[in-house]
Amino acid sequence: MIVMTTETLTKDYEPLGLVRGSIIQSKHLGKDMAAGFKTLVGGELKGYTQMMNEARETAITRMTKQAEALGADAVIGMRFTSSSVMQGAAEVTCYGTAIKYK
């Protein structure tokens, strides 16, 4: 499955509709407490960086499965959004337009 951020293509295609994938993910209490201490001294919160990377990959996988179920060849205009659901947990959503090449 081709996933791209471009809005349009020069190749002729048929839009199949919006597809999306989302996940709400958190770290366990120990990692969350360690990150809290890290904020006191500054620096990268590697546990949260890893958590967000995993969440983005899961969201993309879920979105592409939805596109495949529609018979799509690609997803264009893909975007990510994220938001904090509660302390230590974030929602990551990706979305785009599923298309079928003519």
Buried (B, 14 or more C-beta within 10 A) or exposed (E): BEBEEEEEEEEEBEEBEBBBBBBEBBBEEEBBEEBEEBEEEEEEBEBBEEBBEEBBBBBBBBBBEBBBEEEBBBBBBBEBEBEEEEEBEBBBBBBBBBBBEE
